[in-house]
Amino acid sequence: MGRGRAKAKQTKVARELKYNTPQTDLERLQQELSGGGSSMRLNTDEDDDPYGSWSDGSTRY
């Protein structure tokens, strides 16, 4: 019991997402696509392994 209210809310959210598209900030999108964003971090270290600290060199199966 009680699923009716939750389902109604899900239906409402789904309709809003389907029919009401948010305004797109085209200038910001252009900056992101051109690489002009200052918040982007470029990884220049080729040897940087994100999982390197998890591995101790031994493989166990």
Residue, then its C-alpha position, 0 to 999 in steps of 0.5 A: m500500500g502507498r505505492g500510488r503516491a510514489k508512482a504518481k510522482q514518478t509519472k509527473v517527473a517523467r512527463e516533465l523530463k519528456y515534454n519540458t526541455p530545459q534551456t541550454d546555455l549555448e555559450r557555456l556549451q561552446q566553451e566546454l567543447s572548445g576546451g576554453g573552460s578553466s575548470m578542466r584539468l588536463n592530465t599530462d602525466e602518462d605514467d599516472d595509473p589511477y589503480g596503481s595504489w590498489s595493486d601490490g604487484s602480485t596477482r591472486y586468482 
